[in-house]
Amino acid sequence: MCGRNEQGELGLNDESIKKITTPIINPFLENIKQISCGFKHSMALSNEGELFVFGSNGRGQIGMKEIAKIEKPTGVPSLPEIVSISCRYAYSAIIDCEGCVWTCGSNGYGQLGVADITERKIFTKLT
């Protein structure tokens, strides 16, 4: 990972800017098949379908409810097996193994697809 890191969005367990690529040392991230980076948050998807999040959660974009930010990759509990992830500016979307879409984060323009404009601080399954 490299770049700005004021919210821990690089998952390096600190907030220092990295001008060169720096590896994330975390045993949970040995089998990563996909990573996605938003404005101040990131997600990683393991080969086993586990979702790991890190960075700012100011708008709920990492789906960890009351936590403001996470500086090292942390698993999101209570989700089914995930097959695809996408971080956007201040929201995130994931697809589970049954093809269902889950979203969380900023929703001022209805970007979460939940038929309202209420922010979601946990991953919400679309109906």
C-alpha positions as CSV (number, residue, x, y, z in Angstrom):
1,M,0.0,0.0,0.0
2,C,1.1,3.6,-0.5
3,G,-0.3,7.1,-0.3
4,R,-2.1,9.3,2.2
5,N,-2.9,7.6,5.4
6,E,-4.4,10.0,7.9
7,Q,-7.4,7.7,8.7
8,G,-5.4,4.4,8.6
9,E,-6.7,3.7,5.2
10,L,-3.5,1.9,4.2
11,G,-4.0,-0.8,6.9
12,L,-0.5,-0.3,8.3
13,N,-1.5,0.2,11.9
14,D,-0.4,3.9,11.9
15,E,-1.3,7.2,10.2
16,S,1.9,8.0,8.4
17,I,2.0,8.9,4.7
18,K,3.8,6.2,2.6
19,K,5.5,7.6,-0.5
20,I,6.7,4.1,-1.6
21,T,4.9,0.8,-1.6
22,T,4.8,-0.7,1.9
23,P,3.6,-4.3,2.6
24,I,0.8,-4.9,5.0
25,I,2.0,-7.4,7.6
26,N,-1.1,-9.2,8.8
27,P,-1.5,-13.0,8.9
28,F,-5.2,-12.6,8.0
29,L,-4.2,-11.0,4.7
30,E,-2.1,-13.9,3.3
31,N,-4.8,-15.1,0.8
32,I,-6.2,-11.9,-0.6
33,K,-7.9,-12.1,-4.0
34,Q,-9.2,-8.5,-4.3
35,I,-8.6,-5.1,-2.7
36,S,-10.6,-1.9,-3.2
37,C,-9.7,1.7,-2.0
38,G,-12.1,4.5,-1.4
39,F,-11.4,8.1,-0.4
40,K,-10.3,7.4,3.2
41,H,-11.1,3.7,3.5
42,S,-10.1,0.3,2.0
43,M,-11.4,-3.2,1.9
44,A,-9.7,-6.6,1.2
45,L,-11.4,-9.8,0.2
46,S,-9.8,-13.2,1.1
47,N,-9.9,-16.3,-1.0
48,E,-12.3,-17.7,1.6
49,G,-14.8,-14.9,1.1
50,E,-14.0,-13.0,4.3
51,L,-14.2,-9.2,4.2
52,F,-11.5,-7.1,6.0
53,V,-11.9,-3.3,6.3
54,F,-9.7,-0.4,7.4
55,G,-9.6,3.4,7.4
56,S,-12.3,6.0,8.1
57,N,-15.8,5.0,9.1
58,G,-17.1,8.6,9.5
59,R,-20.0,7.9,7.2
60,G,-20.3,4.2,8.0
61,Q,-18.4,3.3,4.8
62,I,-16.6,0.3,6.4
63,G,-19.7,-1.0,8.0
64,M,-18.5,-1.2,11.6
65,K,-21.3,0.8,13.2
66,E,-19.8,2.8,16.2
67,I,-16.1,2.6,15.3
68,A,-14.7,5.9,14.0
69,K,-11.7,4.4,12.2
70,I,-9.6,1.3,12.0
71,E,-5.8,1.4,11.3
72,K,-5.3,-2.3,10.6
73,P,-7.3,-4.8,8.6
74,T,-10.2,-6.0,10.7
75,G,-12.8,-8.7,9.7
76,V,-16.5,-7.7,9.4
77,P,-18.6,-10.1,11.4
78,S,-22.0,-11.5,10.5
79,L,-21.7,-11.5,6.7
80,P,-22.1,-14.4,4.4
81,E,-19.3,-15.4,2.0
82,I,-18.4,-12.4,-0.1
83,V,-17.3,-12.7,-3.8
84,S,-16.7,-9.1,-4.8
85,I,-16.0,-5.7,-3.2
86,S,-16.1,-2.0,-4.2
87,C,-15.1,1.1,-2.2
88,R,-16.3,4.4,-3.5
89,Y,-15.9,8.0,-2.1
90,A,-17.7,7.5,1.2
91,Y,-19.6,4.3,0.7
92,S,-19.0,0.7,-0.1
93,A,-20.8,-2.2,-1.9
94,I,-20.2,-5.9,-1.7
95,I,-21.7,-9.0,-3.4
96,D,-22.2,-12.2,-1.5
97,C,-22.0,-15.8,-2.8
98,E,-25.8,-15.8,-3.6
99,G,-25.5,-12.7,-5.8
100,C,-27.0,-10.4,-3.2
101,V,-25.7,-6.8,-3.0
102,W,-24.9,-5.2,0.4
103,T,-24.1,-1.5,0.9
104,C,-23.1,0.9,3.6
105,G,-22.0,4.5,4.1
106,S,-23.0,7.9,2.8
107,N,-26.4,7.9,1.1
108,G,-27.3,11.6,0.6
109,Y,-28.1,11.0,-3.0
110,G,-29.5,7.5,-2.7
111,Q,-26.2,5.9,-3.8
112,L,-26.8,2.9,-1.5
113,G,-29.9,1.8,-3.4
114,V,-32.0,1.4,-0.3
115,A,-34.9,3.6,-1.5
116,D,-34.1,6.5,0.9
117,I,-31.3,8.9,1.7
118,T,-30.4,7.7,5.2
119,E,-26.7,6.9,6.0
120,R,-26.1,3.2,6.8
121,K,-23.3,2.4,9.3
122,I,-23.6,-1.4,8.8
123,F,-23.8,-3.4,5.6
124,T,-27.4,-3.5,4.5
125,K,-28.7,-6.2,2.1
126,L,-30.6,-4.8,-0.9
127,T,-34.1,-6.2,-1.5
